[in-house]
Amino acid sequence: MEKGKTENSMTKRINRVFFLFLSTLSLLLLSCNSNVVFTGSVAIRENKWQLMETPVFRVTINDTLNSNNLFFTIRTGSDYPFRNIFLFVSAISPDGKKLTDTLQYYLADDKGKWYGRGFGNLNELKLPYKSNVFFPAKGEYLFKIQHGMRTEELSGVYDIGLRIEKISK
């Protein structure tokens, strides 16, 4: 019995290291794209997103002339219990103006087939947030994301991210 527990623990550790390696590699490859204004993600502790845990992304904007598309990225595991997710998102401009959105995204179809791309237990999905956005002022913008599911602890969420891409002309 102890041997099974040790092997299971070792497998989880290897999967976690591999996941971190893939995440780092993905960020490095994506950062080579000149249209990427910002990309970042926040790992969810023990893959259990607490209701009051609100990842914050600080984005410095210097370009007020070009438009951008904003996306969220979410990585979930097979123990994610729902086929959708609600997000409460607050965007705060450098002058303190706040925009709050309540969003719903479907992560799987009616039959339980996950959207996005996956590898093993992990599934990644790019979720559109806003299109053709012009930032009105230079400076630091804050994006705060809170899950809006009716549970205190949302299992199976590995990380949540924000990606901003400049639209090519």
N, C-alpha and C positions, 0 to 999 in steps of 0.2 A: 504494500500500500504506500509506503513512504517513497519508494522508487518512482511510482506514478506521479506523485505530487511534485517530486524534484524535476522529473522530465517535463511536466506541465509548466512549472515555473520557468524552467530553462527555455522552453518553446516561447512563452510569453515575452521573456527578456530578449530573445533573438528577434522576434517579430517587432518589438518596440525599437530596437537598434536599427533594424532594416527600415522601418517606417521613418525614423529620424534621418537616416541616410537618404532615402528617396525624397523626403521633404526638402532637405538641404540642396540636393542635386536639382530638384525642380525649381527652387528659388534662384539658384545660380543660372540655370538655363534661361529662365524667364527674364532675369535681369539684363540679359544680353539684348533683348528687344528694345529698340529705341523709343517705341511708342508707350512703354510702361512708365507711368508717372510715379506710381506707388504700388507696392505689393508687400503684404505682411500678414502674418497669422498669429493667433494666440492658441497655444495648446491648452486643452481642457484637462484639468487635474483628474487623474484616475478615470478619464473618459466619462465623467459624470458632471454635466453642466448644471450647476446649482442655479436656482431661479434668481438669486440676488447677485450672482457673478456676472459682471458686465464688462466684457473686453472693450478696451478703448484703443483706438488707432489715432495717432497724431500724425497729420499729413501736412508738410510744408508745401505750399503752392506758390510758385513764382510766375506762372504763366496765366494771365487773365484773358488772352486773346484766342486761344484754341479751345475747342469743345472736347469733352471727355465722356467716356462711358464708365460707369461704376458697377462693380460686381462684388458679390460675396462668394467666398468659396467655403464649402463645408465638407468635412471628412467624417463619415460615420462608419460604424461597424455593424455586423450582423445582429448585435443585440439592441440596436436602435428600435424602439417599440412602435413607432408610428410610420405612416407613409407620407406625412407632411410635417412641416414645422412653421410655427408663427414666430416672427421676430419683431421686436420693438426697437426701432433705430432712431437715434437722435444725431443730427448733424449740427455742429455749432461752428459758426464762422468766426474769423478773427475779431470781428466787432461785437461778438456775443449773441448774434441772432441765432435762434434755434429753430430747426425744422424737425418734426417728429413724424415718423411713419409707422404704421402697423402693417406688416407684410405677411403673406402666406405663400409658401412654396411647397410644391409636391416633389418628394424625393423618390417616390416609387409609383408605379401604375396600380390599377385596381387588383391585379393578380399578384402584386408584391414584387414585381421585377423593378430593380433599382435603376433610376436614371443616372446619367453620368458615366464615369469609368471606374472600374474597380480592379483590385488585385488582391486575391485571397479574401480576407475578412474585411478589407478596407474599400470604401466607395467614396469617390470624390465627385463633387458636383459644383459647377460654376453657375451662380444664380444672378440673373440681371437685376440691378437695383435702379439705376437712373441712366438715361441715355441723353446724349447731346447736351451735357452740362457745361456751362461756362461759370467758372469761379469768379465772383464779382470783385474780390480783393486778394491781394497777395498776403501771405501770412500763414499761420498755423490753423488748420481746421481739425476739429475733433469729431470722430465718429464713434458712437457708443452703441453696442449691440447687446440686447438682452433677449433670451428666449421667452416666448409667450405661451408656452404649453401649460396645461393645467396639472403640472406636477412640480414639486419642489426640486426634484433631481431628475435630470434628463439623461438617461444612460445611453451609451453608445456613440457619443460625440467626441471625436478625437481632437478636432480643432475647428476654429472659425477664422476666416480671413477676409481681408478687403483688398481689392485690386482696382486701380484706376488706370485707364488706358486713354492716351490722347488719340483723337480721331484723325487719321491721315487725310490730308487734303489732296 
